[in-house]
Amino acid sequence: MKKKRSLCVLFATLISVAYLIYAFSYFMKDADTTAGGIATMLVLPHLFVCGLGILMGLIGYLTGGTGLILASAILYCVSAGLFIMYAVFLVPSIVLAFIGYVKQKKLNAI
């Protein structure tokens, strides 16, 4: 029997992937200059934690594990806290991940 999955988790992961590609390309374009290198090194923890959140969200979506989905939502929150200036881009992913966690928990209970 096919396991039901919450689409909110998939959308949160896809939005985060699009944001990570944008942020990575934006900050890496001037990484060869001194100021660009410093800016890149300051943003790298934010991008790394966001990437971990994407990985957890994808695995949580594919397996239907609510713990991984919750971990993904928390990692998005941590990533937003690491780089406050770009936190607004992660808000949709955070909201959708938490909604997806609740929906997936209800789907697993059925």
MARBA-3410 file (N, C-alpha, C, O; in Angstrom, 1 decimal):
110
0.8,-1.2,0.0,0.0,0.0,0.0,0.9,1.2,0.0,1.9,1.3,0.7 ~ 0.5,2.2,-0.8,1.3,3.4,-0.9,1.0,4.3,0.3,-0.1,4.5,0.7 ~ 2.1,4.8,0.8,2.1,5.7,2.0,1.7,7.1,1.6,2.2,7.6,0.6 ~ 0.8,7.7,2.3,0.4,9.1,2.0,1.4,10.0,2.5,2.0,9.8,3.6 ~ 1.6,11.1,1.8,2.6,12.1,2.2,2.0,13.5,2.1,1.1,13.7,1.3
2.5,14.3,2.9,2.0,15.7,2.9,2.8,16.5,1.8,4.0,16.5,1.8 ~ 2.0,17.2,1.0,2.6,18.0,-0.1,3.2,19.3,0.5,4.1,19.9,-0.2 ~ 2.8,19.7,1.6,3.4,20.9,2.2,4.9,20.7,2.4,5.7,21.7,2.3 ~ 5.3,19.6,2.8,6.7,19.3,3.1,7.4,19.4,1.7,8.5,19.9,1.7 ~ 6.9,18.8,0.7,7.5,18.9,-0.6,7.6,20.3,-1.1,8.7,20.7,-1.6
6.6,21.1,-1.0,6.7,22.5,-1.4,7.7,23.3,-0.6,8.4,24.1,-1.1 ~ 7.7,23.0,0.7,8.7,23.7,1.6,10.1,23.4,1.1,11.0,24.2,1.1 ~ 10.4,22.1,0.8,11.7,21.7,0.4,12.0,22.3,-1.0,13.2,22.7,-1.2 ~ 11.1,22.3,-1.9,11.3,22.9,-3.2,11.6,24.4,-3.1,12.5,24.9,-3.8 ~ 10.9,25.1,-2.3,11.1,26.6,-2.1,12.5,26.8,-1.5,13.2,27.7,-1.9
12.9,25.9,-0.6,14.2,26.1,0.1,15.3,25.7,-0.9,16.4,26.4,-0.9 ~ 15.1,24.8,-1.8,16.1,24.5,-2.9,16.3,25.7,-3.8,17.4,26.0,-4.1 ~ 15.2,26.3,-4.2,15.3,27.5,-5.0,16.0,28.6,-4.3,16.8,29.3,-4.9 ~ 15.7,28.8,-3.1,16.4,29.8,-2.3,17.9,29.5,-2.1,18.7,30.4,-2.3 ~ 18.2,28.3,-1.9,19.6,27.9,-1.7,20.4,28.1,-3.0,21.6,28.6,-3.0
19.8,27.8,-4.1,20.5,28.0,-5.4,20.7,29.5,-5.6,21.8,29.9,-6.1 ~ 19.7,30.3,-5.4,19.8,31.7,-5.5,20.9,32.3,-4.6,21.7,33.1,-5.1 ~ 20.8,32.0,-3.3,21.8,32.5,-2.4,23.2,32.1,-2.7,24.1,32.9,-2.6 ~ 23.3,30.8,-3.0,24.7,30.3,-3.3,25.3,31.0,-4.5,26.4,31.4,-4.5 ~ 24.5,31.2,-5.6,25.0,31.9,-6.8,25.2,33.3,-6.5,26.2,33.9,-7.1
24.4,34.0,-5.7,24.6,35.4,-5.4,25.8,35.7,-4.6,26.6,36.6,-4.9 ~ 26.1,34.9,-3.6,27.3,35.1,-2.8,28.5,34.6,-3.3,29.6,35.0,-2.9 ~ 28.5,33.6,-4.2,29.7,33.1,-4.8,30.2,33.8,-6.0,31.3,33.6,-6.5 ~ 29.4,34.8,-6.6,29.8,35.5,-7.8,31.0,36.4,-7.5,31.8,36.7,-8.4 ~ 31.1,37.0,-6.3,32.2,37.9,-5.9,33.1,37.3,-4.9,33.8,38.1,-4.2
33.2,36.0,-4.8,34.0,35.4,-3.8,35.5,35.5,-4.1,36.3,35.3,-3.2 ~ 35.9,35.9,-5.3,37.3,36.0,-5.6,37.9,37.3,-5.0,39.1,37.4,-4.8 ~ 37.1,38.3,-4.7,37.6,39.5,-4.1,37.7,39.4,-2.6,37.1,38.4,-2.0 ~ 38.4,40.2,-1.9,38.6,40.1,-0.5,37.3,40.3,0.3,36.9,39.5,1.1 ~ 36.6,41.4,-0.1,35.3,41.7,0.6,34.3,40.6,0.3,33.5,40.2,1.1
34.3,40.1,-1.0,33.3,39.0,-1.3,33.7,37.7,-0.6,32.8,37.0,-0.3 ~ 34.9,37.4,-0.4,35.3,36.3,0.3,34.9,36.3,1.8,34.5,35.3,2.4 ~ 35.0,37.5,2.4,34.6,37.7,3.8,33.1,37.5,3.9,32.6,36.8,4.8 ~ 32.4,38.1,2.9,30.9,38.0,3.0,30.5,36.5,2.7,29.5,36.0,3.4 ~ 31.2,35.8,1.9,30.9,34.4,1.6,31.1,33.6,2.9,30.3,32.7,3.2
32.2,33.8,3.6,32.5,33.1,4.8,31.5,33.4,5.9,31.2,32.5,6.7 ~ 30.9,34.6,5.9,29.9,34.9,6.9,28.6,34.2,6.6,27.8,33.9,7.6 ~ 28.3,34.0,5.4,27.0,33.4,5.0,27.1,31.9,4.9,26.0,31.2,4.9 ~ 28.2,31.3,4.8,28.4,29.9,4.6,27.7,29.0,5.7,27.1,28.0,5.3 ~ 27.8,29.4,7.0,27.0,28.6,8.0,25.5,28.6,7.7,24.8,27.5,7.9
25.0,29.7,7.3,23.6,29.8,7.0,23.2,28.9,5.8,22.2,28.2,5.9 ~ 24.0,28.9,4.8,23.8,28.0,3.6,23.9,26.6,4.0,23.1,25.7,3.5 ~ 24.9,26.2,4.8,25.1,24.8,5.2,23.9,24.3,6.0,23.4,23.2,5.8 ~ 23.4,25.1,7.0,22.3,24.6,7.8,21.0,24.6,6.9,20.2,23.7,7.1 ~ 20.9,25.5,6.0,19.7,25.4,5.1,19.8,24.2,4.2,18.8,23.5,4.0
21.0,23.8,3.8,21.2,22.6,3.0,20.8,21.3,3.8,20.3,20.4,3.3 ~ 21.2,21.3,5.1,20.9,20.2,6.0,19.4,20.1,6.2,18.8,19.0,6.2 ~ 18.7,21.3,6.3,17.3,21.3,6.4,16.6,20.7,5.1,15.6,20.0,5.2 ~ 17.2,21.0,4.0,16.6,20.5,2.7,16.8,19.0,2.7,15.9,18.3,2.3 ~ 18.0,18.5,3.1,18.2,17.1,3.1,17.3,16.4,4.0,16.7,15.3,3.7
17.1,16.9,5.2,16.2,16.3,6.2,14.7,16.3,5.7,14.0,15.4,5.8 ~ 14.3,17.4,5.1,13.0,17.5,4.5,12.7,16.6,3.4,11.6,16.0,3.3 ~ 13.7,16.4,2.5,13.5,15.4,1.4,13.5,14.0,1.9,12.6,13.2,1.5 ~ 14.3,13.6,2.9,14.3,12.3,3.4,13.0,12.1,4.2,12.4,11.0,4.1 ~ 12.6,13.1,5.0,11.3,13.0,5.7,10.1,12.9,4.8,9.2,12.1,5.1
10.1,13.6,3.7,9.0,13.5,2.7,9.0,12.1,2.1,7.9,11.5,2.0 ~ 10.1,11.5,1.7,10.2,10.2,1.0,9.8,9.1,2.0,9.2,8.1,1.6 ~ 10.2,9.2,3.2,10.0,8.1,4.2,8.7,8.3,5.0,8.1,7.4,5.5 ~ 8.2,9.5,5.0,7.0,9.8,5.8,7.3,9.9,7.3,6.4,9.8,8.1 ~ 8.5,10.2,7.6,8.9,10.3,9.0,8.7,11.7,9.6,9.2,12.7,9.0
7.9,11.8,10.6,7.5,13.1,11.2,8.7,13.7,11.9,8.8,14.9,11.9 ~ 9.6,12.9,12.5,10.7,13.4,13.2,11.7,14.2,12.2,12.2,15.2,12.6 ~ 11.9,13.6,11.1,12.8,14.3,10.1,12.1,15.6,9.6,12.9,16.5,9.3 ~ 10.8,15.6,9.4,10.2,16.8,8.9,10.3,17.9,10.0,10.5,19.0,9.7 ~ 10.1,17.5,11.2,10.2,18.5,12.3,11.6,19.0,12.4,11.9,20.2,12.6
12.6,18.1,12.3,14.0,18.5,12.3,14.3,19.5,11.1,15.1,20.4,11.3 ~ 13.7,19.2,10.0,13.9,20.1,8.8,13.3,21.5,9.1,14.0,22.5,8.8 ~ 12.1,21.6,9.7,11.5,22.9,10.1,12.4,23.6,11.1,12.5,24.8,11.0 ~ 12.9,22.9,12.0,13.8,23.5,13.1,15.1,24.0,12.4,15.6,25.1,12.8 ~ 15.6,23.2,11.5,16.9,23.7,10.8,16.6,24.9,10.0,17.5,25.8,9.9
15.4,25.0,9.4,15.1,26.2,8.6,15.1,27.4,9.6,15.5,28.5,9.2 ~ 14.5,27.3,10.8,14.5,28.3,11.8,15.9,28.7,12.2,16.2,29.9,12.3 ~ 16.7,27.7,12.4,18.1,28.0,12.8,18.9,28.8,11.7,19.6,29.7,12.0 ~ 18.6,28.3,10.5,19.3,29.0,9.4,18.8,30.4,9.2,19.6,31.3,8.9 ~ 17.5,30.7,9.4,17.0,32.0,9.4,17.7,32.9,10.5,17.9,34.1,10.3
17.9,32.3,11.7,18.5,33.0,12.8,20.0,33.3,12.5,20.5,34.3,13.0 ~ 20.7,32.4,11.8,22.1,32.7,11.5,22.3,33.8,10.5,23.4,34.5,10.6 ~ 21.3,34.1,9.7,21.5,35.2,8.7,20.1,36.0,8.7,19.3,35.7,7.8 ~ 19.9,36.9,9.6,18.6,37.5,9.8,18.2,38.3,8.6,17.0,38.4,8.3 ~ 19.2,38.9,7.9,18.8,39.7,6.7,18.1,39.0,5.6,17.2,39.6,4.9
18.3,37.7,5.5,17.7,36.9,4.4,16.6,35.9,5.0,16.2,35.0,4.4 ~ 16.3,36.1,6.3,15.3,35.3,7.0,13.9,35.3,6.3,13.2,34.3,6.3 ~ 13.6,36.4,5.7,12.3,36.6,5.1,12.1,35.6,3.9,11.0,35.2,3.6 ~ 13.2,35.2,3.3,13.1,34.2,2.2,12.8,32.8,2.7,12.3,32.0,1.9 ~ 13.1,32.5,4.0,12.9,31.2,4.5,11.6,31.1,5.3,11.2,30.0,5.7
10.9,32.2,5.5,9.6,32.1,6.2,8.6,31.2,5.6,8.0,30.4,6.3 ~ 8.4,31.3,4.2,7.4,30.3,3.6,7.8,28.9,3.8,7.0,28.0,4.1 ~ 9.1,28.6,3.8,9.6,27.2,4.0,9.3,26.8,5.5,8.9,25.6,5.7 ~ 9.6,27.7,6.4,9.4,27.4,7.8,7.9,27.1,8.1,7.6,26.1,8.7 ~ 7.0,27.9,7.6,5.6,27.8,7.8,5.1,26.5,7.2,4.4,25.7,7.8
5.5,26.3,5.9,5.0,25.1,5.2,5.6,23.8,5.9,4.9,22.8,5.9 ~ 6.8,23.8,6.4,7.4,22.7,7.0,6.6,22.3,8.3,6.4,21.1,8.6 ~ 6.3,23.3,9.1,5.6,23.0,10.3,4.2,22.5,10.0,3.7,21.6,10.7 ~ 3.5,23.1,9.0,2.2,22.7,8.6,2.3,21.2,8.1,1.4,20.4,8.4 ~ 3.3,21.0,7.3,3.5,19.6,6.7,3.8,18.6,7.8,3.3,17.5,7.7
4.5,19.0,8.9,4.7,18.1,10.0,3.4,17.7,10.7,3.2,16.5,11.0 ~ 2.5,18.7,10.9,1.3,18.4,11.6,0.4,17.5,10.7,-0.2,16.5,11.1 ~ 0.4,17.8,9.4,-0.4,17.0,8.5,0.1,15.6,8.3,-0.6,14.6,8.3 ~ 1.4,15.5,8.3,2.0,14.1,8.1,1.8,13.3,9.4,1.6,12.1,9.3 ~ 1.8,13.9,10.5,1.5,13.2,11.8,0.1,12.7,11.8,-0.2,11.6,12.2
-0.8,13.5,11.3,-2.2,13.1,11.2,-2.4,11.9,10.1,-3.1,11.0,10.3 ~ -1.6,12.0,9.0,-1.7,11.0,8.0,-1.1,9.7,8.5,-1.6,8.6,8.2 ~ -0.1,9.7,9.3,0.5,8.5,9.8,-0.4,7.9,10.9,-0.3,6.7,11.1 ~ -1.2,8.7,11.6,-2.1,8.1,12.6,-3.2,7.4,12.0,-3.8,6.5,12.7 ~ -3.6,7.6,10.8,-4.7,7.0,10.1,-4.4,5.6,9.8,-5.2,4.8,9.2
END
